[in-house]
Amino acid sequence: MGHVCKAFILAALISVLSSSAFAATLVVHDADPFDDTLCHYTFSGEIMPGDSRFFETLGGTTYGMTLCLDSPGGALGEALKIFERVWDVNLRTEVRPGAECLSSCALIFLGGSLLEGTDVTRQMDRTLWVGGQLGYHGPGLAQSTEALVDPSKVRQAFGTALLAATRLFELNRISDRGRSPMTDHLLHQWLRTPFDDMYMIETVGDAILADIPVAGLRYPETITDQHLQNVCNNVYLRGGFPEAGGRSSTIVQDFTNTSALLDRLAEEYHYQDRTLLRRDDPDHAVGFFGPFYSATKYYVLGCRVSVNPQGVRAFGPRDYYFGDYPISVMITEYEQDEEIPAILASGESNRERVREQLPPIYLYPMDQRLDQLALTPLPAAVQEPVALKPPVPAVPSAPNYTHYIARDLLGGDLTSMRLASGLDVQPALDACAQRSDCVAVTVDRWNGLAFLKSIATFVRPAEIQPKADSFIKAEHLGLYRLSSRKPVIRRRKDKAFDGESYRRIDSLDYEDCAAICLGDSECHGFNFRAADRFCSLFNRPPEYFTRAGVQIGLKLQVE
């Protein structure tokens, strides 16, 4: 039966083939959590089943932290779990120069986003640096050379491959506060690219069609006529004109690359008649380019584009996130060429159909390779990663213990242990399990200590303590009780928790934020930033550090 078992290798959900033999690791960088130029976490190596556990305790701050990716891919099912975690917390994603993020890793990359305000706005926040590699391909089944194939195995493998495609379609359909992680073009390319090939984000058109921000480019000093025409052509080919309904012309079986799109553009009916009329003002390069195809014989479409050269020159990677775009485009109907000068001069039309702001990458033609464009000097933070902290531990697996978050068991200490790097609690739990007089373990997460407890610890009730976690053996759970004292909030000025907050809200002031935390049983600490009245609640508050303009609140039960 060995030849039957080897008949098909399911590469769709079990494993995406990779040349890497290194298991994945997640490393925490010793970086300022409020500096968005730094990698705060780096995930690298082949993605294997179980790697999502690294992300169980991982999160961003209210203001977002950066996950840098360098992986050849791996288990698609595991990558989907990691994507969901990245999507759920405030993490931006980056692929930096010299790094690769291929196959299922590229799925994780798409999850980079931040929630703003009172959780009503999601901003996509993922960046590919020129010199990094980002690539996608479809799931595949590798057939054995054995002659005999069990039909039931074939059906099972085919069904699982379809399930993988279904999961990707669901990802494409996600719409959270109007934003989606995957464009129709990217889904189509992902599914149509053979398993032994790779669709790389390597041209301007690839980045535009997949909605992938690109960093590291030095944009032109002077705006030429060709730049203005490129903007209009790119919007048209992307599906940004009203007749396209947002659907790019790449969603066809014979699509090969972005050069072919430009060839197709040259075959269109209005191509030979298309001209640019230009009229600059002191601060902007302005042009009108048309005509473009419309769905009726009664009018054609034109593209008015306005470019701020100073904004183009100053454009940086973080401007993608803030939407500080130096290009404005208006698509309008018109019937006669005589209408164009008035539209060009005023920037207004009573037949306007589309208006949008665009990043300066639209200045280049669709088929322009990114690695052949002029580059900016890399910032020091991109060239040199900061020193590393130990790998992030998963939430401890303790089947014979019950875990109480932010609870301190008082007294009854048998001994204490210094936790190993990464705050791995398991050795302390194992040590307690070997002792008949040990009934529980309390961990001080901020100081890296674990305390083994005797039954005397239950003489006094447990207390709420943000820095503590307690683990009680199953046979002693009946002795646990929590203090009935009313919790209070202790303020620390110019301090901030750097980890994940589970809830972010606007509040009137610090006292309002404190009242919200006191009324929420999940809250054991919070950040309050007066500048924008952000109140961020934490369930397991991490260690806090000095941060001007931020105050924390600690929920405690004290005498």
Secondary structure as a PSIPRED ss2 file (coil, helix, strand):
# PSIPRED VFORMAT (PSIPRED V4.0)

   1 M C   1.000  0.000  0.000
   2 G H   0.000  1.000  0.000
   3 H H   0.000  1.000  0.000
   4 V H   0.000  1.000  0.000
   5 C H   0.000  1.000  0.000
   6 K C   1.000  0.000  0.000
   7 A C   1.000  0.000  0.000
   8 F E   0.000  0.000  1.000
   9 I E   0.000  0.000  1.000
  10 L E   0.000  0.000  1.000
  11 A C   1.000  0.000  0.000
  12 A C   1.000  0.000  0.000
  13 L C   1.000  0.000  0.000
  14 I C   1.000  0.000  0.000
  15 S C   1.000  0.000  0.000
  16 V C   1.000  0.000  0.000
  17 L C   1.000  0.000  0.000
  18 S C   1.000  0.000  0.000
  19 S C   1.000  0.000  0.000
  20 S C   1.000  0.000  0.000
  21 A C   1.000  0.000  0.000
  22 F C   1.000  0.000  0.000
  23 A E   0.000  0.000  1.000
  24 A C   1.000  0.000  0.000
  25 T E   0.000  0.000  1.000
  26 L E   0.000  0.000  1.000
  27 V E   0.000  0.000  1.000
  28 V E   0.000  0.000  1.000
  29 H E   0.000  0.000  1.000
  30 D C   1.000  0.000  0.000
  31 A C   1.000  0.000  0.000
  32 D C   1.000  0.000  0.000
  33 P C   1.000  0.000  0.000
  34 F C   1.000  0.000  0.000
  35 D C   1.000  0.000  0.000
  36 D C   1.000  0.000  0.000
  37 T C   1.000  0.000  0.000
  38 L C   1.000  0.000  0.000
  39 C C   1.000  0.000  0.000
  40 H C   1.000  0.000  0.000
  41 Y E   0.000  0.000  1.000
  42 T E   0.000  0.000  1.000
  43 F E   0.000  0.000  1.000
  44 S E   0.000  0.000  1.000
  45 G C   1.000  0.000  0.000
  46 E E   0.000  0.000  1.000
  47 I E   0.000  0.000  1.000
  48 M C   1.000  0.000  0.000
  49 P C   1.000  0.000  0.000
  50 G C   1.000  0.000  0.000
  51 D H   0.000  1.000  0.000
  52 S H   0.000  1.000  0.000
  53 R H   0.000  1.000  0.000
  54 F H   0.000  1.000  0.000
  55 F H   0.000  1.000  0.000
  56 E C   1.000  0.000  0.000
  57 T C   1.000  0.000  0.000
  58 L C   1.000  0.000  0.000
  59 G C   1.000  0.000  0.000
  60 G C   1.000  0.000  0.000
  61 T C   1.000  0.000  0.000
  62 T C   1.000  0.000  0.000
  63 Y C   1.000  0.000  0.000
  64 G C   1.000  0.000  0.000
  65 M E   0.000  0.000  1.000
  66 T E   0.000  0.000  1.000
  67 L E   0.000  0.000  1.000
  68 C E   0.000  0.000  1.000
  69 L E   0.000  0.000  1.000
  70 D E   0.000  0.000  1.000
  71 S E   0.000  0.000  1.000
  72 P C   1.000  0.000  0.000
  73 G C   1.000  0.000  0.000
  74 G E   0.000  0.000  1.000
  75 A C   1.000  0.000  0.000
  76 L H   0.000  1.000  0.000
  77 G H   0.000  1.000  0.000
  78 E H   0.000  1.000  0.000
  79 A H   0.000  1.000  0.000
  80 L H   0.000  1.000  0.000
  81 K H   0.000  1.000  0.000
  82 I H   0.000  1.000  0.000
  83 F H   0.000  1.000  0.000
  84 E H   0.000  1.000  0.000
  85 R H   0.000  1.000  0.000
  86 V H   0.000  1.000  0.000
  87 W H   0.000  1.000  0.000
  88 D H   0.000  1.000  0.000
  89 V C   1.000  0.000  0.000
  90 N C   1.000  0.000  0.000
  91 L E   0.000  0.000  1.000
  92 R E   0.000  0.000  1.000
  93 T E   0.000  0.000  1.000
  94 E E   0.000  0.000  1.000
  95 V E   0.000  0.000  1.000
  96 R C   1.000  0.000  0.000
  97 P C   1.000  0.000  0.000
  98 G C   1.000  0.000  0.000
  99 A C   1.000  0.000  0.000
 100 E E   0.000  0.000  1.000
 101 C E   0.000  0.000  1.000
 102 L E   0.000  0.000  1.000
 103 S C   1.000  0.000  0.000
 104 S H   0.000  1.000  0.000
 105 C H   0.000  1.000  0.000
 106 A H   0.000  1.000  0.000
 107 L H   0.000  1.000  0.000
 108 I H   0.000  1.000  0.000
 109 F H   0.000  1.000  0.000
 110 L H   0.000  1.000  0.000
 111 G C   1.000  0.000  0.000
 112 G C   1.000  0.000  0.000
 113 S E   0.000  0.000  1.000
 114 L E   0.000  0.000  1.000
 115 L E   0.000  0.000  1.000
 116 E E   0.000  0.000  1.000
 117 G C   1.000  0.000  0.000
 118 T C   1.000  0.000  0.000
 119 D C   1.000  0.000  0.000
 120 V C   1.000  0.000  0.000
 121 T E   0.000  0.000  1.000
 122 R E   0.000  0.000  1.000
 123 Q E   0.000  0.000  1.000
 124 M E   0.000  0.000  1.000
 125 D C   1.000  0.000  0.000
 126 R E   0.000  0.000  1.000
 127 T E   0.000  0.000  1.000
 128 L E   0.000  0.000  1.000
 129 W E   0.000  0.000  1.000
 130 V C   1.000  0.000  0.000
 131 G C   1.000  0.000  0.000
 132 G C   1.000  0.000  0.000
 133 Q E   0.000  0.000  1.000
 134 L E   0.000  0.000  1.000
 135 G E   0.000  0.000  1.000
 136 Y E   0.000  0.000  1.000
 137 H C   1.000  0.000  0.000
 138 G C   1.000  0.000  0.000
 139 P C   1.000  0.000  0.000
 140 G C   1.000  0.000  0.000
 141 L E   0.000  0.000  1.000
 142 A E   0.000  0.000  1.000
 143 Q E   0.000  0.000  1.000
 144 S C   1.000  0.000  0.000
 145 T C   1.000  0.000  0.000
 146 E C   1.000  0.000  0.000
 147 A C   1.000  0.000  0.000
 148 L C   1.000  0.000  0.000
 149 V C   1.000  0.000  0.000
 150 D C   1.000  0.000  0.000
 151 P H   0.000  1.000  0.000
 152 S H   0.000  1.000  0.000
 153 K H   0.000  1.000  0.000
 154 V H   0.000  1.000  0.000
 155 R H   0.000  1.000  0.000
 156 Q H   0.000  1.000  0.000
 157 A H   0.000  1.000  0.000
 158 F H   0.000  1.000  0.000
 159 G H   0.000  1.000  0.000
 160 T H   0.000  1.000  0.000
 161 A H   0.000  1.000  0.000
 162 L H   0.000  1.000  0.000
 163 L H   0.000  1.000  0.000
 164 A H   0.000  1.000  0.000
 165 A H   0.000  1.000  0.000
 166 T H   0.000  1.000  0.000
 167 R H   0.000  1.000  0.000
 168 L H   0.000  1.000  0.000
 169 F H   0.000  1.000  0.000
 170 E H   0.000  1.000  0.000
 171 L H   0.000  1.000  0.000
 172 N H   0.000  1.000  0.000
 173 R H   0.000  1.000  0.000
 174 I C   1.000  0.000  0.000
 175 S C   1.000  0.000  0.000
 176 D E   0.000  0.000  1.000
 177 R C   1.000  0.000  0.000
 178 G C   1.000  0.000  0.000
 179 R E   0.000  0.000  1.000
 180 S C   1.000  0.000  0.000
 181 P C   1.000  0.000  0.000
 182 M C   1.000  0.000  0.000
 183 T C   1.000  0.000  0.000
 184 D H   0.000  1.000  0.000
 185 H H   0.000  1.000  0.000
 186 L H   0.000  1.000  0.000
 187 L H   0.000  1.000  0.000
 188 H H   0.000  1.000  0.000
 189 Q H   0.000  1.000  0.000
 190 W H   0.000  1.000  0.000
 191 L H   0.000  1.000  0.000
 192 R H   0.000  1.000  0.000
 193 T C   1.000  0.000  0.000
 194 P C   1.000  0.000  0.000
 195 F C   1.000  0.000  0.000
 196 D C   1.000  0.000  0.000
 197 D C   1.000  0.000  0.000
 198 M C   1.000  0.000  0.000
 199 Y E   0.000  0.000  1.000
 200 M E   0.000  0.000  1.000
 201 I C   1.000  0.000  0.000
 202 E C   1.000  0.000  0.000
 203 T E   0.000  0.000  1.000
 204 V H   0.000  1.000  0.000
 205 G H   0.000  1.000  0.000
 206 D H   0.000  1.000  0.000
 207 A H   0.000  1.000  0.000
 208 I H   0.000  1.000  0.000
 209 L H   0.000  1.000  0.000
 210 A H   0.000  1.000  0.000
 211 D C   1.000  0.000  0.000
 212 I C   1.000  0.000  0.000
 213 P C   1.000  0.000  0.000
 214 V E   0.000  0.000  1.000
 215 A E   0.000  0.000  1.000
 216 G C   1.000  0.000  0.000
 217 L E   0.000  0.000  1.000
 218 R C   1.000  0.000  0.000
 219 Y C   1.000  0.000  0.000
 220 P C   1.000  0.000  0.000
 221 E C   1.000  0.000  0.000
 222 T C   1.000  0.000  0.000
 223 I C   1.000  0.000  0.000
 224 T C   1.000  0.000  0.000
 225 D H   0.000  1.000  0.000
 226 Q H   0.000  1.000  0.000
 227 H H   0.000  1.000  0.000
 228 L H   0.000  1.000  0.000
 229 Q H   0.000  1.000  0.000
 230 N H   0.000  1.000  0.000
 231 V H   0.000  1.000  0.000
 232 C H   0.000  1.000  0.000
 233 N H   0.000  1.000  0.000
 234 N H   0.000  1.000  0.000
 235 V H   0.000  1.000  0.000
 236 Y H   0.000  1.000  0.000
 237 L H   0.000  1.000  0.000
 238 R H   0.000  1.000  0.000
 239 G C   1.000  0.000  0.000
 240 G C   1.000  0.000  0.000
 241 F C   1.000  0.000  0.000
 242 P H   0.000  1.000  0.000
 243 E H   0.000  1.000  0.000
 244 A H   0.000  1.000  0.000
 245 G C   1.000  0.000  0.000
 246 G C   1.000  0.000  0.000
 247 R C   1.000  0.000  0.000
 248 S C   1.000  0.000  0.000
 249 S C   1.000  0.000  0.000
 250 T C   1.000  0.000  0.000
 251 I C   1.000  0.000  0.000
 252 V C   1.000  0.000  0.000
 253 Q C   1.000  0.000  0.000
 254 D C   1.000  0.000  0.000
 255 F C   1.000  0.000  0.000
 256 T C   1.000  0.000  0.000
 257 N C   1.000  0.000  0.000
 258 T H   0.000  1.000  0.000
 259 S H   0.000  1.000  0.000
 260 A H   0.000  1.000  0.000
 261 L H   0.000  1.000  0.000
 262 L H   0.000  1.000  0.000
 263 D H   0.000  1.000  0.000
 264 R H   0.000  1.000  0.000
 265 L H   0.000  1.000  0.000
 266 A H   0.000  1.000  0.000
 267 E C   1.000  0.000  0.000
 268 E C   1.000  0.000  0.000
 269 Y C   1.000  0.000  0.000
 270 H C   1.000  0.000  0.000
 271 Y H   0.000  1.000  0.000
 272 Q H   0.000  1.000  0.000
 273 D H   0.000  1.000  0.000
 274 R C   1.000  0.000  0.000
 275 T E   0.000  0.000  1.000
 276 L E   0.000  0.000  1.000
 277 L E   0.000  0.000  1.000
 278 R E   0.000  0.000  1.000
 279 R C   1.000  0.000  0.000
 280 D C   1.000  0.000  0.000
 281 D E   0.000  0.000  1.000
 282 P C   1.000  0.000  0.000
 283 D C   1.000  0.000  0.000
 284 H E   0.000  0.000  1.000
 285 A E   0.000  0.000  1.000
 286 V E   0.000  0.000  1.000
 287 G E   0.000  0.000  1.000
 288 F E   0.000  0.000  1.000
 289 F E   0.000  0.000  1.000
 290 G E   0.000  0.000  1.000
 291 P E   0.000  0.000  1.000
 292 F E   0.000  0.000  1.000
 293 Y C   1.000  0.000  0.000
 294 S C   1.000  0.000  0.000
 295 A C   1.000  0.000  0.000
 296 T C   1.000  0.000  0.000
 297 K C   1.000  0.000  0.000
 298 Y C   1.000  0.000  0.000
 299 Y C   1.000  0.000  0.000
 300 V E   0.000  0.000  1.000
 301 L E   0.000  0.000  1.000
 302 G E   0.000  0.000  1.000
 303 C E   0.000  0.000  1.000
 304 R E   0.000  0.000  1.000
 305 V E   0.000  0.000  1.000
 306 S E   0.000  0.000  1.000
 307 V E   0.000  0.000  1.000
 308 N C   1.000  0.000  0.000
 309 P H   0.000  1.000  0.000
 310 Q H   0.000  1.000  0.000
 311 G H   0.000  1.000  0.000
 312 V H   0.000  1.000  0.000
 313 R H   0.000  1.000  0.000
 314 A H   0.000  1.000  0.000
 315 F C   1.000  0.000  0.000
 316 G C   1.000  0.000  0.000
 317 P C   1.000  0.000  0.000
 318 R H   0.000  1.000  0.000
 319 D H   0.000  1.000  0.000
 320 Y H   0.000  1.000  0.000
 321 Y H   0.000  1.000  0.000
 322 F H   0.000  1.000  0.000
 323 G C   1.000  0.000  0.000
 324 D C   1.000  0.000  0.000
 325 Y C   1.000  0.000  0.000
 326 P C   1.000  0.000  0.000
 327 I E   0.000  0.000  1.000
 328 S E   0.000  0.000  1.000
 329 V E   0.000  0.000  1.000
 330 M E   0.000  0.000  1.000
 331 I E   0.000  0.000  1.000
 332 T E   0.000  0.000  1.000
 333 E E   0.000  0.000  1.000
 334 Y E   0.000  0.000  1.000
 335 E C   1.000  0.000  0.000
 336 Q C   1.000  0.000  0.000
 337 D H   0.000  1.000  0.000
 338 E H   0.000  1.000  0.000
 339 E H   0.000  1.000  0.000
 340 I H   0.000  1.000  0.000
 341 P H   0.000  1.000  0.000
 342 A H   0.000  1.000  0.000
 343 I H   0.000  1.000  0.000
 344 L H   0.000  1.000  0.000
 345 A H   0.000  1.000  0.000
 346 S H   0.000  1.000  0.000
 347 G C   1.000  0.000  0.000
 348 E C   1.000  0.000  0.000
 349 S C   1.000  0.000  0.000
 350 N C   1.000  0.000  0.000
 351 R C   1.000  0.000  0.000
 352 E E   0.000  0.000  1.000
 353 R E   0.000  0.000  1.000
 354 V E   0.000  0.000  1.000
 355 R E   0.000  0.000  1.000
 356 E E   0.000  0.000  1.000
 357 Q E   0.000  0.000  1.000
 358 L E   0.000  0.000  1.000
 359 P C   1.000  0.000  0.000
 360 P H   0.000  1.000  0.000
 361 I H   0.000  1.000  0.000
 362 Y H   0.000  1.000  0.000
 363 L H   0.000  1.000  0.000
 364 Y C   1.000  0.000  0.000
 365 P C   1.000  0.000  0.000
 366 M C   1.000  0.000  0.000
 367 D C   1.000  0.000  0.000
 368 Q C   1.000  0.000  0.000
 369 R E   0.000  0.000  1.000
 370 L H   0.000  1.000  0.000
 371 D H   0.000  1.000  0.000
 372 Q H   0.000  1.000  0.000
 373 L C   1.000  0.000  0.000
 374 A C   1.000  0.000  0.000
 375 L E   0.000  0.000  1.000
 376 T C   1.000  0.000  0.000
 377 P C   1.000  0.000  0.000
 378 L C   1.000  0.000  0.000
 379 P C   1.000  0.000  0.000
 380 A H   0.000  1.000  0.000
 381 A H   0.000  1.000  0.000
 382 V H   0.000  1.000  0.000
 383 Q H   0.000  1.000  0.000
 384 E C   1.000  0.000  0.000
 385 P C   1.000  0.000  0.000
 386 V C   1.000  0.000  0.000
 387 A C   1.000  0.000  0.000
 388 L E   0.000  0.000  1.000
 389 K E   0.000  0.000  1.000
 390 P E   0.000  0.000  1.000
 391 P E   0.000  0.000  1.000
 392 V C   1.000  0.000  0.000
 393 P C   1.000  0.000  0.000
 394 A C   1.000  0.000  0.000
 395 V C   1.000  0.000  0.000
 396 P C   1.000  0.000  0.000
 397 S C   1.000  0.000  0.000
 398 A C   1.000  0.000  0.000
 399 P C   1.000  0.000  0.000
 400 N C   1.000  0.000  0.000
 401 Y E   0.000  0.000  1.000
 402 T E   0.000  0.000  1.000
 403 H E   0.000  0.000  1.000
 404 Y E   0.000  0.000  1.000
 405 I E   0.000  0.000  1.000
 406 A E   0.000  0.000  1.000
 407 R E   0.000  0.000  1.000
 408 D E   0.000  0.000  1.000
 409 L C   1.000  0.000  0.000
 410 L C   1.000  0.000  0.000
 411 G C   1.000  0.000  0.000
 412 G C   1.000  0.000  0.000
 413 D E   0.000  0.000  1.000
 414 L E   0.000  0.000  1.000
 415 T E   0.000  0.000  1.000
 416 S E   0.000  0.000  1.000
 417 M E   0.000  0.000  1.000
 418 R E   0.000  0.000  1.000
 419 L C   1.000  0.000  0.000
 420 A E   0.000  0.000  1.000
 421 S C   1.000  0.000  0.000
 422 G C   1.000  0.000  0.000
 423 L C   1.000  0.000  0.000
 424 D E   0.000  0.000  1.000
 425 V C   1.000  0.000  0.000
 426 Q H   0.000  1.000  0.000
 427 P H   0.000  1.000  0.000
 428 A H   0.000  1.000  0.000
 429 L H   0.000  1.000  0.000
 430 D H   0.000  1.000  0.000
 431 A H   0.000  1.000  0.000
 432 C H   0.000  1.000  0.000
 433 A H   0.000  1.000  0.000
 434 Q C   1.000  0.000  0.000
 435 R C   1.000  0.000  0.000
 436 S C   1.000  0.000  0.000
 437 D C   1.000  0.000  0.000
 438 C C   1.000  0.000  0.000
 439 V C   1.000  0.000  0.000
 440 A E   0.000  0.000  1.000
 441 V E   0.000  0.000  1.000
 442 T E   0.000  0.000  1.000
 443 V E   0.000  0.000  1.000
 444 D E   0.000  0.000  1.000
 445 R C   1.000  0.000  0.000
 446 W C   1.000  0.000  0.000
 447 N C   1.000  0.000  0.000
 448 G C   1.000  0.000  0.000
 449 L E   0.000  0.000  1.000
 450 A E   0.000  0.000  1.000
 451 F E   0.000  0.000  1.000
 452 L E   0.000  0.000  1.000
 453 K E   0.000  0.000  1.000
 454 S C   1.000  0.000  0.000
 455 I H   0.000  1.000  0.000
 456 A H   0.000  1.000  0.000
 457 T H   0.000  1.000  0.000
 458 F H   0.000  1.000  0.000
 459 V H   0.000  1.000  0.000
 460 R C   1.000  0.000  0.000
 461 P C   1.000  0.000  0.000
 462 A E   0.000  0.000  1.000
 463 E E   0.000  0.000  1.000
 464 I E   0.000  0.000  1.000
 465 Q E   0.000  0.000  1.000
 466 P E   0.000  0.000  1.000
 467 K E   0.000  0.000  1.000
 468 A E   0.000  0.000  1.000
 469 D E   0.000  0.000  1.000
 470 S E   0.000  0.000  1.000
 471 F E   0.000  0.000  1.000
 472 I E   0.000  0.000  1.000
 473 K E   0.000  0.000  1.000
 474 A H   0.000  1.000  0.000
 475 E H   0.000  1.000  0.000
 476 H H   0.000  1.000  0.000
 477 L H   0.000  1.000  0.000
 478 G H   0.000  1.000  0.000
 479 L H   0.000  1.000  0.000
 480 Y C   1.000  0.000  0.000
 481 R C   1.000  0.000  0.000
 482 L E   0.000  0.000  1.000
 483 S C   1.000  0.000  0.000
 484 S C   1.000  0.000  0.000
 485 R C   1.000  0.000  0.000
 486 K C   1.000  0.000  0.000
 487 P C   1.000  0.000  0.000
 488 V E   0.000  0.000  1.000
 489 I E   0.000  0.000  1.000
 490 R E   0.000  0.000  1.000
 491 R E   0.000  0.000  1.000
 492 R E   0.000  0.000  1.000
 493 K E   0.000  0.000  1.000
 494 D E   0.000  0.000  1.000
 495 K E   0.000  0.000  1.000
 496 A E   0.000  0.000  1.000
 497 F E   0.000  0.000  1.000
 498 D C   1.000  0.000  0.000
 499 G C   1.000  0.000  0.000
 500 E C   1.000  0.000  0.000
 501 S C   1.000  0.000  0.000
 502 Y C   1.000  0.000  0.000
 503 R E   0.000  0.000  1.000
 504 R E   0.000  0.000  1.000
 505 I E   0.000  0.000  1.000
 506 D E   0.000  0.000  1.000
 507 S C   1.000  0.000  0.000
 508 L C   1.000  0.000  0.000
 509 D C   1.000  0.000  0.000
 510 Y H   0.000  1.000  0.000
 511 E H   0.000  1.000  0.000
 512 D H   0.000  1.000  0.000
 513 C H   0.000  1.000  0.000
 514 A H   0.000  1.000  0.000
 515 A H   0.000  1.000  0.000
 516 I H   0.000  1.000  0.000
 517 C H   0.000  1.000  0.000
 518 L H   0.000  1.000  0.000
 519 G C   1.000  0.000  0.000
 520 D C   1.000  0.000  0.000
 521 S C   1.000  0.000  0.000
 522 E C   1.000  0.000  0.000
 523 C C   1.000  0.000  0.000
 524 H C   1.000  0.000  0.000
 525 G E   0.000  0.000  1.000
 526 F E   0.000  0.000  1.000
 527 N E   0.000  0.000  1.000
 528 F E   0.000  0.000  1.000
 529 R E   0.000  0.000  1.000
 530 A C   1.000  0.000  0.000
 531 A C   1.000  0.000  0.000
 532 D C   1.000  0.000  0.000
 533 R C   1.000  0.000  0.000
 534 F E   0.000  0.000  1.000
 535 C E   0.000  0.000  1.000
 536 S E   0.000  0.000  1.000
 537 L E   0.000  0.000  1.000
 538 F E   0.000  0.000  1.000
 539 N C   1.000  0.000  0.000
 540 R C   1.000  0.000  0.000
 541 P C   1.000  0.000  0.000
 542 P C   1.000  0.000  0.000
 543 E C   1.000  0.000  0.000
 544 Y E   0.000  0.000  1.000
 545 F E   0.000  0.000  1.000
 546 T E   0.000  0.000  1.000
 547 R E   0.000  0.000  1.000
 548 A E   0.000  0.000  1.000
 549 G E   0.000  0.000  1.000
 550 V E   0.000  0.000  1.000
 551 Q E   0.000  0.000  1.000
 552 I E   0.000  0.000  1.000
 553 G E   0.000  0.000  1.000
 554 L E   0.000  0.000  1.000
 555 K E   0.000  0.000  1.000
 556 L E   0.000  0.000  1.000
 557 Q C   1.000  0.000  0.000
 558 V C   1.000  0.000  0.000
 559 E C   1.000  0.000  0.000
